[in-house]
Amino acid sequence: MKKAKLQRLVHQYFNDTISRADCVELLDYLNNTNPDEIADVIDTELINFNKGPEFKGKQSADVLSRIKSDPRFTQQPVVEEAYPVVVKFYSGRWFQIAAALLVFGTAALVIFNKNISNQTTKKHAFDQQSAAIVPGSNKAILTLAGGKTIVLKNAANGLLAQTGAGNVLKTNNGQILYNAANKTEAAASQDNINTLSTPRGGTYQVVLSDGTKVWLNAASSISYPVAFTGKERHITLTGEAYFEVAKNKEMPFYVSTNNVQIRVLGTHFNIAAYGDDNEVTATLLEGAVQITKNNAHSMLKPGQKAIINNNSDNIAVSEANIEDAMAWKNGYFIFDDDDIIGIMKKVSRWYDVSVNYQGSVSDQKFGGTFYRSKSITELLQYLGKIGKIHIMIEGRRIIVMK
C-alpha cells in the first residue's frame, strides 16, 4: 500500500469517516505489515491534529495494537461480556482517535451503525443544553486582613492594596505579586494575613513575598502573610495547589491542610486536599518534604507521592505519576482508571456544574486525556459513547445514569 493511501485511511479511521471496505483493507494491511513501517504514519497523523499531549512511544504502539484488534469490521459477533469493565479512551490525541479506541464494548457497534441525521439532532440538542457551561478561567477573590475583598477578574493591573507589610500588585500576566516591606515594618503590621480563593471554574497564581510561587486549582484557597517574619514560613491550604517554594534553609516553609503539615526548605510539589475527597495527596517533583499528621511522619523523595487518609494517621508513600499530578496545572485532565464519580468531581469543579447520579454507575473505569479548555459537550459525549452510561444536561446540572 502506498504511503499516501495509508495516510488517508489512517486519517479517516481516526475521524470515524472510513468506509467498511476501506477499514477492512486497512486492518488487513496493518495485520500483515511490520509495525515499524507504519508507526511514523500514525505518529505524523497525531501530530497534525495537534489537539492534546503528545504520545510516548509505548502509547503509540498500544494504539496501533488496538487498531489492529478493532472488532467493528470483523464478521465475529461482539460479546459484551468478553470485554473488560475498564473502559479506555487512552490517547495523546484524545479527541481525534477516540473513535479508533471504541473497541471495549458494544457501544462501538452502536455508534458505527447510527443514523447520521439522528446523531446530528442529538448532538445539536446536547450542545444547546450545554451552551451556558464554559471551561474555567483565570479568576479569584483576594481577601485582605481587614475584610476587604477584591474580585481580581475585574481589577485593573497594578497596585491593588498598600499595607504596613508591603504592596499587593496585579501583574499583566494575571497573577498576584507581593512586594514586602522590611522585616521590622512587617512584624509590626497588624494586617499581615491575606487569603486568595478561586471559585469553581477558576484558577489563579500568586507570588508570595519570599518569591514562592503558588498555582491554585479550582475551588481552592490559600491563606498567607503579606510578609514572612520570624524563623518559619507558614501558610494554609484548602483544595489543590502546586508550589515552587523559594529556598531558604534558615526559614522552613510549612503548608497546613486537613490536619496534615508539610515541611519544606525549597522544593516543587503538588497538594490535593479537597474537602469532598477522602484523602490528602502530596506529590513531590523536586527537593524533599516531610509530612506529618499527629504522631505519624514520613519523608518524600522526588517522584514519590504520599496519600494520607482523612480518617487515620496512616501515610502511604509510593511512586507517583508526575504527569497525572501536574495535568490540571498544565491544562488538561488525565483519568487513570478513574471511576465516573471521581471524574465528575474534577469536571464539576472546573466547569462549575452540579452532578446527580441515577442508579449504580461506579463499576466502570475510564482512562484518557482531555484538554480543560475544550467544551464540556465533547467530554461528556465521549464518556457516554465509550461507557455503559447515559449523560444528560439540565441547565447547570449533569445527570449520569446507568
ROLOMAR-448652 format. One line per field, with one value per residue: residue number from 0; residue in three letters; x, y, z of N, C-alpha, C in turn. Coordinates in steps of 0.2 Angstrom, whole numbers. Layout:
REM ROLOMAR-448652
i <- [NUM:...];
aa <- [ALA:...];
nx <- [X:...];
ny <- [Y:...];
nz <- [Z:...];
cax <- [X:...];
cay <- [Y:...];
caz <- [Z:...];
cx <- [X:...];
cy <- [Y:...];
cz <- [Z:...];
***
This chain:
REM ROLOMAR-448652
i <- [0:1:2:3:4:5:6:7:8:9:10:11:12:13:14:15:16:17:18:19:20:21:22:23:24:25:26:27:28:29:30:31:32:33:34:35:36:37:38:39:40:41:42:43:44:45:46:47:48:49:50:51:52:53:54:55:56:57:58:59:60:61:62:63:64:65:66:67:68:69:70:71:72:73:74:75:76:77:78:79:80:81:82:83:84:85:86:87:88:89:90:91:92:93:94:95:96:97:98:99:100:101:102:103:104:105:106:107:108:109:110:111:112:113:114:115:116:117:118:119:120:121:122:123:124:125:126:127:128:129:130:131:132:133:134:135:136:137:138:139:140:141:142:143:144:145:146:147:148:149:150:151:152:153:154:155:156:157:158:159:160:161:162:163:164:165:166:167:168:169:170:171:172:173:174:175:176:177:178:179:180:181:182:183:184:185:186:187:188:189:190:191:192:193:194:195:196:197:198:199:200:201:202:203:204:205:206:207:208:209:210:211:212:213:214:215:216:217:218:219:220:221:222:223:224:225:226:227:228:229:230:231:232:233:234:235:236:237:238:239:240:241:242:243:244:245:246:247:248:249:250:251:252:253:254:255:256:257:258:259:260:261:262:263:264:265:266:267:268:269:270:271:272:273:274:275:276:277:278:279:280:281:282:283:284:285:286:287:288:289:290:291:292:293:294:295:296:297:298:299:300:301:302:303:304:305:306:307:308:309:310:311:312:313:314:315:316:317:318:319:320:321:322:323:324:325:326:327:328:329:330:331:332:333:334:335:336:337:338:339:340:341:342:343:344:345:346:347:348:349:350:351:352:353:354:355:356:357:358:359:360:361:362:363:364:365:366:367:368:369:370:371:372:373:374:375:376:377:378:379:380:381:382:383:384:385:386:387:388:389:390:391:392:393:394:395:396:397:398:399:400:401];
aa <- [MET:LYS:LYS:ALA:LYS:LEU:GLN:ARG:LEU:VAL:HIS:GLN:TYR:PHE:ASN:ASP:THR:ILE:SER:ARG:ALA:ASP:CYS:VAL:GLU:LEU:LEU:ASP:TYR:LEU:ASN:ASN:THR:ASN:PRO:ASP:GLU:ILE:ALA:ASP:VAL:ILE:ASP:THR:GLU:LEU:ILE:ASN:PHE:ASN:LYS:GLY:PRO:GLU:PHE:LYS:GLY:LYS:GLN:SER:ALA:ASP:VAL:LEU:SER:ARG:ILE:LYS:SER:ASP:PRO:ARG:PHE:THR:GLN:GLN:PRO:VAL:VAL:GLU:GLU:ALA:TYR:PRO:VAL:VAL:VAL:LYS:PHE:TYR:SER:GLY:ARG:TRP:PHE:GLN:ILE:ALA:ALA:ALA:LEU:LEU:VAL:PHE:GLY:THR:ALA:ALA:LEU:VAL:ILE:PHE:ASN:LYS:ASN:ILE:SER:ASN:GLN:THR:THR:LYS:LYS:HIS:ALA:PHE:ASP:GLN:GLN:SER:ALA:ALA:ILE:VAL:PRO:GLY:SER:ASN:LYS:ALA:ILE:LEU:THR:LEU:ALA:GLY:GLY:LYS:THR:ILE:VAL:LEU:LYS:ASN:ALA:ALA:ASN:GLY:LEU:LEU:ALA:GLN:THR:GLY:ALA:GLY:ASN:VAL:LEU:LYS:THR:ASN:ASN:GLY:GLN:ILE:LEU:TYR:ASN:ALA:ALA:ASN:LYS:THR:GLU:ALA:ALA:ALA:SER:GLN:ASP:ASN:ILE:ASN:THR:LEU:SER:THR:PRO:ARG:GLY:GLY:THR:TYR:GLN:VAL:VAL:LEU:SER:ASP:GLY:THR:LYS:VAL:TRP:LEU:ASN:ALA:ALA:SER:SER:ILE:SER:TYR:PRO:VAL:ALA:PHE:THR:GLY:LYS:GLU:ARG:HIS:ILE:THR:LEU:THR:GLY:GLU:ALA:TYR:PHE:GLU:VAL:ALA:LYS:ASN:LYS:GLU:MET:PRO:PHE:TYR:VAL:SER:THR:ASN:ASN:VAL:GLN:ILE:ARG:VAL:LEU:GLY:THR:HIS:PHE:ASN:ILE:ALA:ALA:TYR:GLY:ASP:ASP:ASN:GLU:VAL:THR:ALA:THR:LEU:LEU:GLU:GLY:ALA:VAL:GLN:ILE:THR:LYS:ASN:ASN:ALA:HIS:SER:MET:LEU:LYS:PRO:GLY:GLN:LYS:ALA:ILE:ILE:ASN:ASN:ASN:SER:ASP:ASN:ILE:ALA:VAL:SER:GLU:ALA:ASN:ILE:GLU:ASP:ALA:MET:ALA:TRP:LYS:ASN:GLY:TYR:PHE:ILE:PHE:ASP:ASP:ASP:ASP:ILE:ILE:GLY:ILE:MET:LYS:LYS:VAL:SER:ARG:TRP:TYR:ASP:VAL:SER:VAL:ASN:TYR:GLN:GLY:SER:VAL:SER:ASP:GLN:LYS:PHE:GLY:GLY:THR:PHE:TYR:ARG:SER:LYS:SER:ILE:THR:GLU:LEU:LEU:GLN:TYR:LEU:GLY:LYS:ILE:GLY:LYS:ILE:HIS:ILE:MET:ILE:GLU:GLY:ARG:ARG:ILE:ILE:VAL:MET:LYS];
nx <- [4:3:11:4:-9:-11:-9:-21:-31:-28:-31:-44:-49:-46:-55:-67:-73:-71:-75:-83:-77:-64:-59:-58:-48:-38:-36:-32:-20:-12:-11:-3:9:25:26:35:36:24:22:27:18:6:10:13:1:-6:2:-1:-15:-14:-20:-19:-9:7:10:19:31:28:14:10:13:4:-9:-8:-9:-22:-29:-27:-34:-47:-64:-75:-76:-76:-82:-85:-96:-99:-96:-103:-99:-86:-77:-67:-72:-65:-65:-58:-51:-39:-27:-15:-19:-33:-46:-46:-43:-52:-63:-56:-53:-64:-66:-70:-82:-100:-104:-97:-101:-114:-112:-106:-116:-126:-139:-135:-141:-149:-139:-134:-145:-146:-134:-135:-145:-139:-128:-135:-141:-129:-124:-122:-112:-96:-78:-67:-58:-46:-48:-52:-54:-47:-45:-42:-33:-41:-54:-58:-63:-57:-62:-53:-54:-60:-52:-40:-24:-9:-6:-15:-17:-11:-1:4:14:18:17:3:1:-6:-1:3:2:-8:-7:-5:6:18:26:37:38:52:58:56:45:36:34:28:16:-2:-10:-7:-11:-17:-30:-32:-44:-50:-65:-77:-73:-62:-45:-29:-14:-1:12:22:29:42:46:41:31:14:1:-16:-29:-46:-59:-52:-41:-29:-21:-10:4:7:20:34:39:50:56:51:40:24:9:-9:-19:-34:-41:-33:-16:-1:16:30:43:52:70:76:86:87:74:61:48:30:16:-1:-15:-30:-27:-15:3:15:32:45:60:65:57:48:31:15:-1:-16:-31:-45:-61:-71:-65:-58:-45:-29:-17:0:12:28:40:52:66:64:52:44:31:18:6:-2:5:12:25:33:45:47:54:59:48:40:24:13:-1:-13:-25:-40:-47:-38:-21:-12:1:4:16:22:27:25:14:19:15:1:-2:2:-7:-18:-13:-5:-15:-24:-35:-31:-36:-34:-39:-50:-65:-82:-87:-76:-71:-81:-81:-69:-73:-85:-80:-71:-79:-90:-102:-116:-118:-128:-133:-141:-145:-133:-117:-103:-96:-87:-72:-62:-50:-39:-35:-39:-41:-43:-47:-57:-74:-87:-96:-90:-82:-92:-100:-91:-88:-100:-102:-91:-93:-104:-115:-127:-128:-135:-139:-146:-149:-137:-134:-128:-133:-130:-133:-136];
ny <- [-6:11:25:37:33:25:35:43:33:30:43:45:34:38:49:43:41:32:20:4:-5:1:1:-13:-16:-8:-13:-26:-24:-18:-29:-37:-31:-25:-17:-6:0:7:15:28:35:35:42:54:58:60:71:81:83:90:92:88:81:75:59:45:33:20:22:25:13:5:10:7:-7:-8:-3:-13:-24:-21:-24:-20:-22:-35:-51:-58:-59:-47:-50:-44:-47:-52:-41:-31:-23:-11:3:11:26:29:41:51:61:64:67:66:52:45:38:27:20:15:1:-7:-12:-15:-3:3:-4:1:15:15:11:20:31:45:57:57:57:70:77:74:78:92:96:92:101:113:112:113:125:136:132:134:132:133:148:161:167:174:178:190:192:204:207:216:213:217:214:209:207:199:197:208:218:231:230:232:242:235:235:244:240:239:230:229:230:226:218:217:209:210:198:191:188:188:198:200:213:215:224:230:219:224:233:224:215:223:226:224:220:207:195:188:181:171:165:154:152:139:133:142:148:153:162:166:175:174:185:180:175:163:153:150:140:140:128:125:130:132:138:149:154:167:176:193:197:187:184:181:164:154:150:150:144:141:129:125:113:112:114:119:121:131:132:145:144:143:140:144:147:138:131:129:120:119:108:101:94:90:92:99:101:110:115:121:118:109:104:96:98:90:92:92:95:86:74:59:59:66:71:72:76:75:84:89:91:89:84:84:75:77:70:71:60:54:52:56:55:62:58:65:61:53:50:54:48:52:47:54:49:43:41:36:36:34:30:30:27:40:46:58:66:64:70:83:87:96:108:110:111:101:86:71:55:40:25:29:30:35:44:49:56:65:73:81:87:94:104:111:115:121:115:105:88:74:57:43:27:14:18:17:6:6:9:22:29:41:56:74:90:104:116:113:111:106:98:89:81:75:68:59:51:46:38:28:22:12:21:34:51:67:84:97:113:119:107:91:75:58:42:25];
nz <- [0:-4:3:4:2:14:24:21:24:37:43:40:48:61:62:61:49:39:27:27:18:16:28:32:22:27:40:37:30:41:49:42:41:45:60:63:50:49:60:60:52:59:70:64:59:71:77:67:70:83:95:108:123:118:111:119:115:119:121:108:101:108:104:90:91:97:86:77:82:81:83:76:62:59:56:66:80:92:109:123:136:135:135:145:161:163:154:141:134:130:124:116:108:111:107:93:91:97:92:86:97:102:106:116:120:117:113:103:91:90:89:76:67:69:63:53:53:64:74:72:76:90:95:92:101:113:113:114:127:134:132:140:149:152:150:164:170:172:187:203:221:231:248:260:275:283:279:267:251:235:218:207:193:189:193:189:182:191:206:220:233:248:262:279:279:266:248:237:221:205:191:173:167:174:188:206:215:228:236:248:264:274:287:300:299:294:304:314:308:308:299:292:286:271:260:246:235:224:214:210:194:192:192:198:201:213:219:232:246:248:236:233:222:219:212:211:210:204:215:227:241:248:263:269:275:271:272:277:293:307:311:303:289:286:279:275:267:257:246:230:226:217:221:220:230:237:240:257:269:282:285:286:276:278:275:279:280:281:294:291:290:280:278:271:263:251:236:224:223:223:230:234:242:244:251:249:246:251:256:258:245:242:231:225:216:215:226:244:256:272:279:290:301:316:326:316:304:288:275:259:243:227:214:221:230:243:252:262:273:278:289:297:304:295:283:267:256:239:222:211:198:189:178:179:191:188:178:179:181:170:160:157:159:166:166:175:175:182:192:187:196:202:191:188:199:197:184:188:197:188:177:184:188:194:199:197:201:194:198:200:195:197:193:183:174:168:157:151:141:141:136:146:141:132:126:138:132:122:130:139:129:124:135:137:125:126:137:148:151:153:149:154:152:161:162:173:178:178:174:177:172:173];
cax <- [0:7:11:-1:-16:-11:-11:-28:-35:-27:-34:-52:-50:-46:-61:-73:-77:-69:-80:-82:-72:-58:-57:-56:-42:-33:-34:-28:-13:-9:-10:2:15:30:24:40:35:18:22:28:12:2:13:13:-6:-7:5:-5:-21:-11:-25:-18:-2:10:11:25:32:24:7:9:12:-3:-14:-8:-11:-29:-32:-27:-39:-54:-69:-81:-77:-75:-88:-87:-101:-96:-99:-102:-95:-79:-73:-66:-75:-61:-66:-52:-51:-32:-24:-12:-23:-39:-52:-46:-43:-57:-67:-52:-52:-70:-66:-70:-89:-104:-106:-93:-105:-120:-110:-105:-122:-132:-141:-131:-146:-151:-133:-134:-151:-145:-128:-137:-149:-134:-125:-139:-141:-123:-121:-120:-107:-89:-72:-64:-53:-41:-52:-51:-55:-42:-47:-37:-34:-46:-60:-60:-62:-56:-63:-47:-55:-62:-47:-35:-17:-5:-7:-21:-18:-5:-2:10:19:21:12:0:1:-9:3:0:0:-14:-5:-4:13:19:32:37:42:57:55:53:39:31:32:24:10:-7:-14:-2:-14:-22:-32:-33:-48:-53:-72:-77:-72:-57:-38:-25:-7:1:20:22:34:48:47:37:26:9:-4:-22:-34:-52:-62:-47:-39:-23:-20:-3:6:9:27:36:44:52:60:47:35:18:3:-14:-22:-39:-42:-27:-11:6:20:38:45:59:74:79:87:86:67:57:41:26:9:-5:-21:-34:-23:-8:8:21:38:50:65:64:55:42:26:8:-5:-23:-34:-52:-65:-76:-61:-57:-38:-24:-12:5:16:35:43:59:68:62:47:42:24:17:0:-2:12:15:29:36:49:46:59:57:45:35:18:10:-8:-15:-32:-43:-49:-32:-14:-8:4:6:21:23:29:20:14:20:11:-6:-2:3:-11:-23:-9:-3:-21:-29:-37:-29:-40:-30:-43:-54:-72:-85:-88:-70:-70:-86:-79:-65:-77:-89:-76:-69:-85:-94:-109:-118:-119:-133:-132:-147:-143:-126:-113:-96:-92:-83:-66:-60:-43:-38:-33:-43:-39:-48:-50:-62:-81:-89:-100:-86:-80:-97:-102:-87:-89:-106:-101:-87:-95:-111:-118:-130:-127:-140:-138:-152:-146:-130:-134:-126:-136:-127:-137:-134];
cay <- [0:17:29:42:30:23:41:44:29:32:49:43:30:42:53:38:43:27:16:-3:-9:3:-1:-20:-16:-5:-18:-32:-21:-17:-36:-41:-26:-23:-11:0:3:12:19:35:37:36:47:60:60:63:77:85:86:95:93:85:80:70:52:42:28:14:23:24:5:2:12:3:-14:-8:-3:-20:-28:-17:-29:-17:-23:-42:-55:-61:-55:-44:-52:-39:-50:-53:-35:-29:-17:-5:6:15:30:32:43:58:65:60:69:63:45:42:33:21:16:12:-6:-10:-14:-15:4:4:-6:5:21:15:10:25:35:51:63:56:59:77:80:73:82:99:96:92:107:119:112:115:132:141:129:135:129:138:153:164:171:173:184:192:195:207:206:220:210:220:209:212:202:200:197:215:223:234:229:237:242:233:237:245:238:240:224:229:232:220:220:213:209:210:191:189:185:192:198:204:217:215:230:227:214:227:236:219:212:227:226:220:217:203:189:188:175:170:160:153:149:133:136:147:146:159:161:171:175:177:190:177:173:157:153:145:140:137:125:127:129:131:144:149:160:168:183:198:196:182:186:175:159:150:152:146:145:136:127:120:112:109:119:117:125:131:136:148:141:147:135:147:149:132:133:124:120:115:107:95:91:87:98:98:105:110:121:124:112:109:99:97:95:89:91:94:93:81:68:55:59:71:68:76:73:78:84:91:93:84:86:80:75:75:70:70:57:50:56:52:59:60:59:67:56:50:54:52:48:52:46:59:46:40:45:32:40:28:33:26:30:45:48:65:68:64:75:90:88:102:115:110:112:95:81:64:50:34:20:33:29:41:48:53:60:70:78:86:90:99:109:115:118:124:112:100:82:69:50:39:20:12:20:17:0:6:13:26:31:45:63:78:97:108:122:111:111:100:94:84:76:71:64:53:47:42:34:23:18:10:26:39:58:72:91:101:119:118:101:85:69:52:37:18];
caz <- [0:-5:10:3:4:21:27:20:28:45:44:40:53:67:62:61:42:35:24:29:14:17:35:31:19:32:46:34:29:47:52:38:39:51:64:62:44:49:66:59:48:64:74:60:59:78:77:63:74:87:100:115:124:113:113:120:111:121:119:100:100:111:99:84:93:97:80:73:85:81:81:72:55:58:55:73:84:98:115:128:142:133:136:152:164:162:148:139:128:130:118:117:104:114:104:87:90:102:88:85:103:105:105:123:122:111:111:96:85:90:86:69:63:70:58:54:55:71:78:72:80:97:96:92:107:118:113:116:134:137:129:145:153:149:154:169:168:177:191:210:225:236:254:264:283:286:277:261:245:228:213:203:186:187:195:184:183:195:213:222:240:252:269:283:277:259:242:233:214:200:185:167:165:178:195:212:217:235:237:256:267:278:292:306:297:293:310:317:305:311:293:288:283:266:258:239:234:217:214:205:187:192:194:199:203:217:220:239:247:248:230:232:218:220:207:214:206:205:222:232:244:252:267:270:277:266:273:282:298:312:309:299:284:287:275:275:260:256:239:227:223:216:225:219:236:237:245:262:274:289:287:283:274:281:272:283:276:284:299:289:289:275:279:265:263:244:233:219:225:222:236:233:248:243:257:247:245:257:257:255:241:241:225:225:209:216:233:249:260:277:280:297:304:323:328:310:300:283:270:252:238:220:210:226:232:249:252:269:274:282:295:301:303:290:277:262:251:233:216:208:191:189:173:182:196:186:172:180:180:163:156:154:163:165:170:175:178:187:191:184:201:203:185:188:204:193:179:191:199:183:173:189:187:199:196:200:199:195:198:201:189:199:192:177:175:162:156:145:142:138:137:150:138:127:129:142:127:119:136:141:124:123:141:136:120:127:144:148:155:149:152:152:154:163:165:175:181:174:176:175:173:171];
cx <- [4:6:5:-8:-16:-12:-18:-32:-34:-31:-42:-53:-51:-52:-67:-77:-75:-74:-78:-77:-65:-55:-54:-49:-36:-31:-30:-21:-9:-7:-5:8:19:27:28:39:29:18:22:22:7:4:12:5:-8:-5:1:-11:-19:-17:-24:-11:1:10:18:25:28:16:5:8:6:-9:-14:-11:-19:-32:-33:-32:-46:-59:-75:-82:-75:-81:-90:-91:-97:-99:-98:-97:-88:-75:-73:-71:-72:-62:-61:-54:-44:-30:-20:-16:-30:-45:-52:-46:-48:-61:-63:-51:-58:-71:-67:-77:-93:-106:-103:-98:-111:-118:-109:-111:-128:-133:-138:-135:-148:-145:-133:-139:-149:-139:-131:-141:-144:-130:-129:-140:-135:-120:-119:-115:-100:-84:-70:-59:-50:-45:-51:-53:-50:-46:-42:-38:-40:-53:-62:-58:-61:-57:-58:-48:-57:-57:-42:-29:-14:-7:-14:-22:-11:-6:5:16:21:15:9:-2:-3:-5:-1:-2:-5:-11:-5:3:14:26:33:41:48:54:53:46:34:29:28:17:4:-12:-10:-5:-18:-24:-34:-38:-51:-60:-71:-77:-67:-50:-34:-18:-5:9:20:28:41:50:44:32:20:3:-10:-26:-41:-55:-57:-45:-33:-23:-13:-2:8:17:29:40:45:56:57:42:29:12:-2:-17:-29:-40:-35:-23:-5:10:27:40:52:63:77:80:86:78:63:50:36:19:5:-12:-24:-30:-17:-4:13:26:43:55:65:63:49:37:19:4:-13:-27:-41:-56:-69:-72:-60:-49:-35:-19:-6:10:22:38:51:61:66:57:46:35:23:9:-1:5:15:19:32:40:47:52:56:54:40:29:16:3:-10:-22:-35:-45:-44:-26:-10:-6:7:10:22:25:24:20:14:15:3:-7:-2:-2:-15:-19:-7:-9:-25:-30:-33:-33:-36:-34:-47:-61:-76:-87:-82:-69:-75:-84:-74:-69:-82:-86:-73:-74:-90:-101:-110:-119:-124:-132:-139:-144:-135:-121:-105:-93:-88:-77:-64:-53:-42:-36:-37:-41:-45:-51:-56:-69:-83:-93:-96:-84:-86:-100:-97:-87:-95:-106:-97:-89:-103:-115:-122:-130:-132:-138:-145:-149:-139:-130:-133:-129:-133:-131:-134:-136];
cy <- [6:21:34:39:28:29:43:40:29:38:48:39:34:47:49:40:37:23:9:-6:-6:1:-8:-20:-13:-10:-24:-30:-21:-24:-39:-36:-25:-17:-5:3:8:16:26:38:39:42:54:63:63:70:82:88:91:97:91:84:74:63:50:36:22:16:23:17:2:4:8:-4:-14:-7:-9:-25:-26:-23:-26:-20:-31:-45:-58:-57:-53:-46:-47:-41:-51:-47:-33:-23:-11:-2:12:20:33:35:50:63:62:61:65:56:41:36:27:17:14:5:-10:-12:-13:-8:6:2:-1:12:21:14:15:29:42:57:63:58:67:80:80:78:90:100:97:98:113:118:114:121:136:139:130:133:135:143:156:169:169:179:184:195:198:206:210:218:213:214:212:206:204:200:204:220:225:231:234:237:240:236:239:243:240:235:224:230:225:222:215:214:209:203:188:185:190:192:203:207:218:221:226:224:218:230:230:216:216:228:222:218:213:198:190:181:175:164:160:150:142:136:141:144:153:157:167:170:178:181:187:174:166:158:148:146:136:134:127:126:128:138:143:155:160:175:187:198:191:185:180:170:154:153:148:149:140:135:123:119:109:115:116:123:125:135:139:145:146:142:138:148:143:134:127:126:116:114:100:91:88:93:95:103:104:116:124:118:113:103:101:94:95:88:94:91:87:74:65:55:65:68:73:73:78:78:85:93:87:88:81:81:73:75:67:67:53:55:52:57:57:62:61:60:52:54:50:53:47:52:51:56:42:44:41:37:35:32:28:30:34:45:55:69:69:70:82:92:95:108:115:111:107:90:75:59:43:29:23:30:35:46:53:58:66:75:83:90:96:105:114:119:121:121:107:94:77:63:47:31:20:13:19:11:0:11:16:28:36:52:68:85:100:114:119:111:105:95:88:79:72:66:58:49:43:37:27:19:16:15:31:46:63:79:94:107:118:111:95:79:63:46:30:17];
cz <- [0:2:10:5:11:25:27:24:35:47:45:46:60:67:61:54:37:33:27:25:15:23:35:28:23:37:43:33:36:50:48:37:46:54:63:55:44:55:65:55:54:68:70:60:66:79:73:66:79:92:107:117:120:116:115:116:113:120:112:98:102:106:93:86:94:91:76:76:85:79:77:65:54:57:61:77:90:104:121:134:141:134:143:155:163:155:146:134:128:124:120:113:105:109:97:86:94:98:87:91:106:104:111:125:116:109:104:90:85:87:79:65:65:64:59:56:62:76:78:76:88:99:97:99:113:119:115:124:137:135:134:150:149:153:159:166:174:181:199:214:230:242:258:271:286:284:270:256:239:223:208:196:184:189:189:186:187:202:216:229:243:259:272:281:270:254:239:226:210:194:179:165:170:184:200:214:224:235:245:258:271:284:298:305:297:299:314:314:308:305:289:284:277:264:250:238:227:218:210:198:187:194:194:202:208:218:227:240:247:241:228:227:219:215:211:209:207:212:227:235:248:256:269:272:271:266:278:287:303:309:304:295:285:282:276:268:261:248:236:225:222:218:222:225:235:242:251:268:281:290:283:281:275:277:276:280:279:289:297:288:285:276:273:266:256:239:228:221:223:228:234:239:248:249:255:245:251:260:255:251:240:236:225:219:210:223:238:253:266:279:287:298:311:324:322:306:294:278:263:248:231:217:215:227:239:249:260:270:279:289:299:300:298:284:273:257:245:228:213:201:190:184:175:187:194:180:173:179:173:158:153:160:161:169:169:179:183:186:189:190:202:197:186:194:201:188:183:194:194:179:177:187:193:196:201:197:199:193:199:195:191:197:186:178:168:162:150:147:138:140:141:147:133:131:133:137:125:124:138:135:123:129:140:131:122:133:143:153:150:153:149:155:155:166:167:179:177:178:173:177:170:164];
***
